[in-house]
Protein backbone atom coordinates (compact mmCIF):
# COMPACT_ATOMS: atom_id res chain seq x y z
CA UNK A 1 0.00 0.00 0.00
CA UNK A 2 1.73 3.18 -1.24
CA UNK A 3 -0.57 5.64 0.48
CA UNK A 4 -1.95 5.05 3.96
CA UNK A 5 -5.58 5.00 4.99
CA UNK A 6 -7.60 7.14 7.38
CA UNK A 7 -10.43 5.28 9.17
CA UNK A 8 -12.66 6.96 11.74
CA UNK A 9 -14.98 5.53 14.38
CA UNK A 10 -18.15 7.41 15.31
CA UNK A 11 -21.32 7.06 17.35
CA UNK A 12 -23.03 8.23 20.52
CA UNK A 13 -21.32 7.57 23.84
CA UNK A 14 -21.62 3.91 24.84
CA UNK A 15 -21.99 2.69 21.25
CA UNK A 16 -19.00 0.34 21.48
CA UNK A 17 -16.75 2.11 18.95
CA UNK A 18 -13.66 2.02 21.19
CA UNK A 19 -13.97 -1.76 21.58
CA UNK A 20 -14.32 -2.23 17.82
CA UNK A 21 -11.38 0.07 17.13
CA UNK A 22 -9.21 -2.00 19.46
CA UNK A 23 -10.30 -5.24 17.75
CA UNK A 24 -9.60 -3.81 14.29
CA UNK A 25 -6.19 -2.57 15.37
CA UNK A 26 -5.25 -6.07 16.57
CA UNK A 27 -6.59 -7.63 13.36
CA UNK A 28 -4.64 -5.26 11.09
CA UNK A 29 -1.42 -5.64 13.08
CA UNK A 30 -1.64 -9.42 12.62
CA UNK A 31 -2.06 -8.81 8.87
CA UNK A 32 1.21 -6.89 8.87
CA UNK A 33 -0.08 -3.33 8.52
CA UNK A 34 1.50 -0.44 10.38
CA UNK A 35 -1.12 1.20 12.58
CA UNK A 36 -1.35 4.61 14.21
CA UNK A 37 -4.07 5.05 16.81
CA UNK A 38 -5.41 8.46 17.80
CA UNK A 39 -8.56 10.17 19.07
CA UNK A 40 -10.46 13.44 19.06
CA UNK A 41 -10.34 15.16 21.34
CA UNK A 42 -7.09 14.04 22.90
CA UNK A 43 -4.42 13.05 20.43
CA UNK A 44 -1.01 12.72 22.07
CA UNK A 45 0.54 15.89 23.48
CA UNK A 46 -1.41 19.15 23.23
CA UNK A 47 -4.62 17.30 22.37
CA UNK A 48 -4.64 15.60 25.77
CA UNK A 49 -4.72 18.99 27.50
CA UNK A 50 -7.59 20.19 25.28
CA UNK A 51 -9.48 16.96 26.04
CA UNK A 52 -9.16 17.55 29.77
CA UNK A 53 -10.74 20.99 29.40
CA UNK A 54 -13.57 19.73 27.18
CA UNK A 55 -14.55 16.78 29.36
CA UNK A 56 -13.75 17.94 32.88
CA UNK A 57 -13.99 21.74 33.12
CA UNK A 58 -16.70 22.39 35.72
CA UNK A 59 -17.56 25.99 34.79
CA UNK A 60 -19.80 27.28 32.03
CA UNK A 61 -18.63 26.52 28.47
CA UNK A 62 -20.47 28.28 25.65
CA UNK A 63 -21.56 26.16 22.68
CA UNK A 64 -19.32 28.14 20.31
CA UNK A 65 -16.33 27.86 22.64
CA UNK A 66 -16.87 24.09 22.88
CA UNK A 67 -16.97 23.87 19.09
CA UNK A 68 -13.74 25.87 18.65
CA UNK A 69 -11.91 23.75 21.23
CA UNK A 70 -12.79 20.61 19.26
CA UNK A 71 -11.62 22.28 16.05
CA UNK A 72 -8.30 23.32 17.59
CA UNK A 73 -7.71 19.77 18.77
CA UNK A 74 -8.62 18.46 15.30
CA UNK A 75 -6.16 20.72 13.50
CA UNK A 76 -3.38 19.56 15.81
CA UNK A 77 -4.31 15.90 15.38
CA UNK A 78 -4.44 16.10 11.58
CA UNK A 79 -1.21 18.08 11.12
CA UNK A 80 0.94 16.35 13.73
CA UNK A 81 -0.36 12.75 13.81
CA UNK A 82 -2.69 11.80 10.93
CA UNK A 83 -1.15 13.35 7.80
CA UNK A 84 2.46 12.26 8.53
CA UNK A 85 1.31 8.69 9.19
CA UNK A 86 -0.75 8.50 5.98
CA UNK A 87 2.19 9.84 3.98
CA UNK A 88 4.31 7.01 5.43
CA UNK A 89 1.78 4.42 4.20
CA UNK A 90 0.31 3.64 7.62
CA UNK A 91 -3.33 3.04 8.51
CA UNK A 92 -4.65 5.64 10.95
CA UNK A 93 -7.51 4.63 13.24
CA UNK A 94 -9.17 7.64 14.86
CA UNK A 95 -11.75 7.57 17.66
CA UNK A 96 -14.07 10.44 16.58
CA UNK A 97 -13.45 13.09 13.93
CA UNK A 98 -15.36 15.73 11.91
CA UNK A 99 -18.68 13.85 11.96
CA UNK A 100 -18.72 14.14 15.75
CA UNK A 101 -18.68 17.93 15.47
CA UNK A 102 -21.62 17.87 13.05
CA UNK A 103 -23.60 15.33 15.12
CA UNK A 104 -22.87 16.80 18.57
CA UNK A 105 -22.46 20.54 18.01
CA UNK A 106 -24.69 20.76 14.92
CA UNK A 107 -27.60 18.39 15.43
CA UNK A 108 -27.17 18.13 19.21
CA UNK A 109 -26.40 21.73 20.24
CA UNK A 110 -28.19 23.37 17.34
CA UNK A 111 -25.24 25.25 15.82
CA UNK A 112 -25.23 26.04 12.10
CA UNK A 113 -24.23 22.83 10.30
CA UNK A 114 -22.98 24.59 7.15
CA UNK A 115 -20.71 26.71 9.33
CA UNK A 116 -19.45 23.61 11.17
CA UNK A 117 -18.69 21.93 7.84
CA UNK A 118 -16.76 25.01 6.70
CA UNK A 119 -14.75 25.12 9.94
CA UNK A 120 -14.16 21.35 9.81
CA UNK A 121 -12.73 21.76 6.32
CA UNK A 122 -10.47 24.54 7.57
CA UNK A 123 -9.25 22.48 10.54
CA UNK A 124 -8.45 19.41 8.43
CA UNK A 125 -7.00 21.18 5.39
CA UNK A 126 -9.63 19.34 3.34
CA UNK A 127 -8.53 15.84 4.39
CA UNK A 128 -11.42 13.37 4.64
CA UNK A 129 -11.48 9.82 6.03
CA UNK A 130 -11.38 6.95 3.55
CA UNK A 131 -13.90 5.06 5.68
CA UNK A 132 -16.09 6.05 8.63
CA UNK A 133 -17.93 3.61 10.86
CA UNK A 134 -21.00 4.86 12.71
CA UNK A 135 -21.92 2.44 15.49
CA UNK A 136 -25.65 2.82 15.96
CA UNK A 137 -27.37 2.00 19.23
CA UNK A 138 -30.64 3.09 20.83
CA UNK A 139 -30.34 5.80 23.47
CA UNK A 140 -31.49 3.61 26.37
CA UNK A 141 -28.74 1.06 25.67
CA UNK A 142 -26.20 3.83 25.13
CA UNK A 143 -26.92 5.50 28.48
CA UNK A 144 -27.00 2.17 30.28
CA UNK A 145 -23.53 1.31 28.92
CA UNK A 146 -22.11 4.70 29.96
CA UNK A 147 -23.28 4.13 33.54
CA UNK A 148 -23.50 6.64 36.36
CA UNK A 149 -19.94 8.01 36.08
CA UNK A 150 -20.40 10.58 33.30
CA UNK A 151 -18.08 13.31 32.01
CA UNK A 152 -19.40 16.75 30.97
CA UNK A 153 -20.37 15.64 27.45
CA UNK A 154 -21.99 12.38 28.61
CA UNK A 155 -24.19 14.31 31.06
CA UNK A 156 -26.07 16.20 28.33
CA UNK A 157 -29.33 14.23 28.64
CA UNK A 158 -31.57 11.92 26.64
CA UNK A 159 -33.05 14.52 24.30
CA UNK A 160 -29.58 15.71 23.32
CA UNK A 161 -28.37 12.18 22.52
CA UNK A 162 -31.47 11.42 20.46
CA UNK A 163 -30.56 14.43 18.32
CA UNK A 164 -26.96 13.21 18.08
CA UNK A 165 -28.03 9.74 16.99
CA UNK A 166 -30.38 11.13 14.34
CA UNK A 167 -27.59 13.43 13.19
CA UNK A 168 -25.27 10.50 12.55
CA UNK A 169 -27.96 8.66 10.59
CA UNK A 170 -28.59 11.77 8.47
CA UNK A 171 -24.87 12.08 7.73
CA UNK A 172 -24.75 8.43 6.62
CA UNK A 173 -27.61 9.07 4.17
CA UNK A 174 -25.70 12.00 2.68
CA UNK A 175 -22.37 10.15 2.30
CA UNK A 176 -23.16 6.43 1.94
CA UNK A 177 -19.89 5.65 0.14
CA UNK A 178 -17.79 6.83 3.10
CA UNK A 179 -20.04 6.40 6.13
CA UNK A 180 -21.13 2.86 7.02
CA UNK A 181 -23.73 2.37 9.75
CA UNK A 182 -23.11 -0.68 11.95
CA UNK A 183 -25.80 -2.07 14.26
CA UNK A 184 -23.94 -2.20 17.57
CA UNK A 185 -26.77 -3.68 19.62
CA UNK A 186 -25.58 -7.10 18.38
CA UNK A 187 -22.92 -9.20 20.19
CA UNK A 188 -19.38 -7.81 19.92
CA UNK A 189 -18.15 -10.57 17.59
CA UNK A 190 -21.10 -10.02 15.20
CA UNK A 191 -20.47 -6.28 15.16
CA UNK A 192 -16.80 -6.92 14.38
CA UNK A 193 -17.78 -9.22 11.53
CA UNK A 194 -19.74 -6.31 10.00
CA UNK A 195 -16.73 -4.05 10.53
CA UNK A 196 -14.48 -6.46 8.60
CA UNK A 197 -16.95 -6.68 5.69
CA UNK A 198 -16.74 -2.93 5.16
CA UNK A 199 -12.96 -2.95 5.57
CA UNK A 200 -12.50 -5.73 3.01
CA UNK A 201 -14.54 -3.69 0.52
CA UNK A 202 -12.15 -0.76 1.06
CA UNK A 203 -8.92 -2.77 0.91
C-alpha positions in Angstrom: 0.0 0.0 0.0 1.7 3.2 -1.2 -0.6 5.6 0.5 -1.9 5.1 4.0 -5.6 5.0 5.0 -7.6 7.1 7.4 -10.4 5.3 9.2 -12.7 7.0 11.7 -15.0 5.5 14.4 -18.2 7.4 15.3 -21.3 7.1 17.3 -23.0 8.2 20.5 -21.3 7.6 23.8 -21.6 3.9 24.8 -22.0 2.7 21.2 -19.0 0.3 21.5 -16.8 2.1 19.0 -13.7 2.0 21.2 -14.0 -1.8 21.6 -14.3 -2.2 17.8 -11.4 0.1 17.1 -9.2 -2.0 19.5 -10.3 -5.2 17.7 -9.6 -3.8 14.3 -6.2 -2.6 15.4 -5.3 -6.1 16.6 -6.6 -7.6 13.4 -4.6 -5.3 11.1 -1.4 -5.6 13.1 -1.6 -9.4 12.6 -2.1 -8.8 8.9 1.2 -6.9 8.9 -0.1 -3.3 8.5 1.5 -0.4 10.4 -1.1 1.2 12.6 -1.3 4.6 14.2 -4.1 5.0 16.8 -5.4 8.5 17.8 -8.6 10.2 19.1 -10.5 13.4 19.1 -10.3 15.2 21.3 -7.1 14.0 22.9 -4.4 13.0 20.4 -1.0 12.7 22.1 0.5 15.9 23.5 -1.4 19.1 23.2 -4.6 17.3 22.4 -4.6 15.6 25.8 -4.7 19.0 27.5 -7.6 20.2 25.3 -9.5 17.0 26.0 -9.2 17.6 29.8 -10.7 21.0 29.4 -13.6 19.7 27.2 -14.5 16.8 29.4 -13.8 17.9 32.9 -14.0 21.7 33.1 -16.7 22.4 35.7 -17.6 26.0 34.8 -19.8 27.3 32.0 -18.6 26.5 28.5 -20.5 28.3 25.7 -21.6 26.2 22.7 -19.3 28.1 20.3 -16.3 27.9 22.6 -16.9 24.1 22.9 -17.0 23.9 19.1 -13.7 25.9 18.7 -11.9 23.7 21.2 -12.8 20.6 19.3 -11.6 22.3 16.0 -8.3 23.3 17.6 -7.7 19.8 18.8 -8.6 18.5 15.3 -6.2 20.7 13.5 -3.4 19.6 15.8 -4.3 15.9 15.4 -4.4 16.1 11.6 -1.2 18.1 11.1 0.9 16.3 13.7 -0.4 12.7 13.8 -2.7 11.8 10.9 -1.1 13.4 7.8 2.5 12.3 8.5 1.3 8.7 9.2 -0.8 8.5 6.0 2.2 9.8 4.0 4.3 7.0 5.4 1.8 4.4 4.2 0.3 3.6 7.6 -3.3 3.0 8.5 -4.7 5.6 11.0 -7.5 4.6 13.2 -9.2 7.6 14.9 -11.7 7.6 17.7 -14.1 10.4 16.6 -13.4 13.1 13.9 -15.4 15.7 11.9 -18.7 13.8 12.0 -18.7 14.1 15.8 -18.7 17.9 15.5 -21.6 17.9 13.1 -23.6 15.3 15.1 -22.9 16.8 18.6 -22.5 20.5 18.0 -24.7 20.8 14.9 -27.6 18.4 15.4 -27.2 18.1 19.2 -26.4 21.7 20.2 -28.2 23.4 17.3 -25.2 25.3 15.8 -25.2 26.0 12.1 -24.2 22.8 10.3 -23.0 24.6 7.1 -20.7 26.7 9.3 -19.4 23.6 11.2 -18.7 21.9 7.8 -16.8 25.0 6.7 -14.7 25.1 9.9 -14.2 21.3 9.8 -12.7 21.8 6.3 -10.5 24.5 7.6 -9.2 22.5 10.5 -8.5 19.4 8.4 -7.0 21.2 5.4 -9.6 19.3 3.3 -8.5 15.8 4.4 -11.4 13.4 4.6 -11.5 9.8 6.0 -11.4 6.9 3.6 -13.9 5.1 5.7 -16.1 6.1 8.6 -17.9 3.6 10.9 -21.0 4.9 12.7 -21.9 2.4 15.5 -25.6 2.8 16.0 -27.4 2.0 19.2 -30.6 3.1 20.8 -30.3 5.8 23.5 -31.5 3.6 26.4 -28.7 1.1 25.7 -26.2 3.8 25.1 -26.9 5.5 28.5 -27.0 2.2 30.3 -23.5 1.3 28.9 -22.1 4.7 30.0 -23.3 4.1 33.5 -23.5 6.6 36.4 -19.9 8.0 36.1 -20.4 10.6 33.3 -18.1 13.3 32.0 -19.4 16.7 31.0 -20.4 15.6 27.5 -22.0 12.4 28.6 -24.2 14.3 31.1 -26.1 16.2 28.3 -29.3 14.2 28.6 -31.6 11.9 26.6 -33.1 14.5 24.3 -29.6 15.7 23.3 -28.4 12.2 22.5 -31.5 11.4 20.5 -30.6 14.4 18.3 -27.0 13.2 18.1 -28.0 9.7 17.0 -30.4 11.1 14.3 -27.6 13.4 13.2 -25.3 10.5 12.6 -28.0 8.7 10.6 -28.6 11.8 8.5 -24.9 12.1 7.7 -24.8 8.4 6.6 -27.6 9.1 4.2 -25.7 12.0 2.7 -22.4 10.1 2.3 -23.2 6.4 1.9 -19.9 5.7 0.1 -17.8 6.8 3.1 -20.0 6.4 6.1 -21.1 2.9 7.0 -23.7 2.4 9.8 -23.1 -0.7 11.9 -25.8 -2.1 14.3 -23.9 -2.2 17.6 -26.8 -3.7 19.6 -25.6 -7.1 18.4 -22.9 -9.2 20.2 -19.4 -7.8 19.9 -18.1 -10.6 17.6 -21.1 -10.0 15.2 -20.5 -6.3 15.2 -16.8 -6.9 14.4 -17.8 -9.2 11.5 -19.7 -6.3 10.0 -16.7 -4.0 10.5 -14.5 -6.5 8.6 -17.0 -6.7 5.7 -16.7 -2.9 5.2 -13.0 -3.0 5.6 -12.5 -5.7 3.0 -14.5 -3.7 0.5 -12.1 -0.8 1.1 -8.9 -2.8 0.9 
